[in-house]
Amino acid sequence: MLTREFLLKADCKTAFGEIEESLLWTCEQRAASLAATLACRPDNSPVWIFGYGSLMWNPVFEAEEVAAATLHGWHRAFCLRLTVGRGTAQQPGRMLALKEGGITSGLAFRLPDDRLHEELELLWKREMVTGCYLPSWRELTLKDGRRVTALVFIMDPRHPLYEADTCSKTIAPLIAHASGPLGTNAQYLFSLAQELHQRGMEDTALSDLARQVRELQVSHHSLQG
């Protein structure tokens, strides 16, 4: 499990698995990306983070408020080739990102102002190991009707690990069999499906994908047996 302590101590070059040298971002690159993102901060209102994947059940940063939220104009897609963490270069899986179009339900986390930079540095260390996302400011609608500006990690389609084909027929076998230092790719998917179900945020496409992955695993184990 990815913990706060693990992240604080982690050497990005080795902690998540073998990362191709050309893809690995340096501490300086992450710091520059964070600074550039904060420079685009629309105003001085509290900084919110939008969690739509593992941040929902394992945020690791400290938040002063957590609220159900909706992001319009973007949808979940397993469009990031996963070669570290829960996959390897030899047997890659797929990681979740956001692609244009549709709508996404998730959680909004309000970060504490007095520890803002510290919490964001930790978040960048987690999400921007290879710089695969475009950290963007987007408007969220909270469950109580409030509208807030939040940091959202959107897939960069120019990144070498971007995969355009997110058809379940293509990605289900990859997710079913990939694993790495942080666990299995399938467990990531199952944890998210469970979290969404428990919060009443059912994502039909994601639930269907989880079902397909389970069936593939059962079938694989039957053949092995």
Buried (B, 14 or more C-beta within 10 A) or exposed (E): EBEBEEBEEBEBEEBBBBBEEEBBBEEEBBEEBBEEBBEEEEEEEBBBBBBBBBBBBBBBBEBEEBBBBBBEEBBBBBBBBBBBBBBBBEBBBBBBBBBEEBEBBBBBBBBBEEEEEBBBBBBBBBBBBBBBBBBBBBBBBBEEEEEBBBBBBBBBEEBEBBBEEBEBEEBBBBBBBBBBBBBBBBEBBBBBBEBBBEBEBEBEBBBEBBEBBBEBBEEEEEEEE
